[in-house]
Amino acid sequence: MDISELTAYAEEKYHIGEVNRRTEMSGSRPVTRLSSLLHPRSGKPVALLIRYWDFELGDEAQFCDLKCGHASLLRSSEPWLTAPYRMKGADWVGVRFGADTQQETVFQLFDDAIKAGQAWGYTITLGSMLPSRESEYRDTPLPPPGSQPRRGMPK
């Protein structure tokens, strides 16, 4: 499996594509290409895609950090599932792409990352049982500065 399969899955299922493409250079040669997959609602990163060109091997190594929760590392003992490569925090998990990387597991981890990015909470709307005329806000005006307050009620 490689990154292009993950990005195709994200595009097909969630209608999201790679953003924030950035290349890190070493001298005049590009070494690392970074991009992100953002949550469709919150716009926060759920995946950091890393492509590293190894000049000694003459091949590209591909990695990914997924924000699917640290419990994913405990669930699986796969050698391609590691600590995150670039991102910090307990919610991130690293994936090394290669011939042994299981596509179904990576897709499930990406689905978990999308679910974890959903906003949690509730909206509470308070209503009034009073008729609208009685529920209007009523204010008592303050006397102008320097004036004497009224004493007693007029008859």
Buried (B, 14 or more C-beta within 10 A) or exposed (E): BBBEBBBEBBEEEBEBEBEEEEEEEEEEEEBBBBBBBBBEEEEEBBBBBBBBBEEEEEEEBBBBBBBBBEEBBEEBEBEBBBEBBEBEEEBBBBBBBEEEBEEEBBBBBBBBBBEBBEEEEEEEEEEEEEEEEEEEEEEEEEEEEEEEEEEEEEE
